[in-house]
Amino acid sequence: MARMEPYSQEYFKEEYAGDMRNTEPISLDEGIRRSQEFLLSLQFPEGYWWGELEANTTITSQTIILYKMFGIDDRKPVQKMGNYLKLQQCDHGGWELYYGDGGHLSASIEAYIALSLLHVPKTDPVLQKAYKYIISRGGISKARIFTKILLALIGIYDWKGIPSLPPWVVLLPGWFPFTLYDMACWARGCVVPLTIICDKKPVFKLKPEKSFDELYAEGRKNVRFGFTFGGSWTDKLFVGIDYTFKAMEKMGLVPFRRWGLQEAERWVLKRQEDSGEFLGYFPPMFYAMLCMKIWGYDVTHPVLHRALSALEMFTIERKDHCVVQSAVSPVWDTALVVRALVESGLPPDHPALQKAGEWLLEKQITKHGDWSYKSKAGYVPPGGWAFQFFNRWYPDVDDTAVVAMALHTIKLQKEDVKNGAIACAVDWMNTMQSSNGGWGAYDIDNDKSWLNSMPFADLKAMTDPPTADVTARVMELVGRLMESKQGQALAQRMPPEVLARGLAYLRNEQEEDGCWWGRWGVNYIYGTCGALMAMALTAPTTHGEEIRRGAKWLVKMQNKKGKEVKWSSMARPDAGSGGWGEVDWTIEFRPEADGGWGETCFSYNDKALKYKNEGSTAAQTAWALQGLLAAGNALDKYEQEAIEQGVEYLLSHQRKDGSWQDRPFTGVGFPCQFMLRYHYYGNHFPLSALSRYRDHLHARKFKVSI
């Protein structure tokens, strides 16, 4: 590969540092042209687009500690990683999960320890500020479980304060109340290696050896390593079960222990990609590599060496600092960029699009994965796409629908092969529909919410239930295919009853005020946009009322010019795990009345915040425009003033190189706990929205042009 570094908004070109917004008004056509040229300039020679997937500092902190545990930190750019951590520290001394969240205790503890292991003295102002912040939030005892596991691995926390996870969990049969496959794939990928780690309870000695007793707010001698977990009956039940497991461990009465450990080892090794990744995400890779150390693998062992090499793909090394991503998103980025470029008027057989299409076809997954465990349709040919370069075990519905739409819009030399790939994808998605009519991202009926009461589940992300945004994506695909004669045969591969159940699910998920919750994008703007596009394409007459209500909600949420908005929230992160509570602490938002749309990540923590406007972003403005344009198509009545103000916002905030820059996080890993910033979101979504608006102008659906 010619350039193995993803596009980053801040570091694309040094000469673009600072404010690069256009000083003179530009036309709609000029804005679209500049955006086209910008995106085309970023295509990799192989045909794909790949942008940075920014998360929080915990991934980089854990990588530093991992390299220390393996004794290979002298061969890795850990000092640059330390520089990154220093750059990300906030004025209050802590580190955030996303910009402006007020700081996060566990992220701050991990950064403090990582920097200390890089020989930053505890008298350094960076660690002094961090220490004060950590103690003010309760110290190590208030950290989340996964941080405590990390600390137990290096002797800072006692293993008796970690929930038990007996190896026989991996052996549970299908008739049991739950199995591994009732957990979300990301949870499953962590739980299996953790059964090995929690059984062995290793403590890896690091150099230099350091004490971090100062991070216990109550003093190390006063620490109680037992734990409590919420107040519901399910929480109390699981805590009681954990006490029982611990007692059995002390007596050596762990049934099927050896068999469970053997099966866990087999499961982990089987799911390593040839390229070295495990499930395509950092946490499963982290725990899998620790298992290999427990098994006695040297860093030169082929399996461990591949895994460590794969981690380098997640690493972005720059001149002065280095950051590690939680995952990479080339398939997702490529499909969305292709869609935007086609919508902007690039010929469907343009060489760049053909190259991208061929690359996407190569990435289709044609082997069975864990998704097939709960399939109710008998033998189903695989046909999905994953998010990453490599992740054959876990294709996901969202990526598959977007890739299928992207391929449908372009023209390849072998159209029959392309259409065959789309047909296979539609067939696969048919079998992935859950019982309630919706689609989850990776699995069928992965909705046993009580699993979030397990002591390990303080992130509340143990399941992957159906959601409105993923369901809407599938419905949108069907609608897009129906728009062309060639696509109609492909769309008809989804039976009418499947489509009807999906639409019924979307109708049931609509909130009373007209919006939809968004699982994978922030938040109600994202969910509402997707639902409106899906319904407008597939059920414009039967779901007109739902469409009208959704459009009205979007208009209400606009930072409309001439509308002064000021509001406050009393919600803030809990001092412990990052949850939220009512305390005496105020966040005040003063969004600019600029015609755009914006929504805070806090709306996941406090549902009431969905009614409050946040500072506008290019991505969220583009989503709202897409939703309003789709609603107008269905209702034959457009919210023209709101749409035109949104278009004006995008054109006035475009930079001279044709890009947009969104600082806020608008993507989601786990709501409330792990937010994401896709560096391409602020570029292809605006191009798509502007292009659709121009199409409406050409069709004379509006009276005036911008």
Beta strands, then each sheet from edge to edge (+ up, - down):
strand 1: 53-54
strand 2: 315-317
strand 3: 322-324
strand 4: 567-573
strand 5: 580-589
strand 6: 667-670
strand 7: 674-678
sheet 1: 1+ 7- 6+
sheet 2: 2+ 3-
sheet 3: 4+ 5-
end
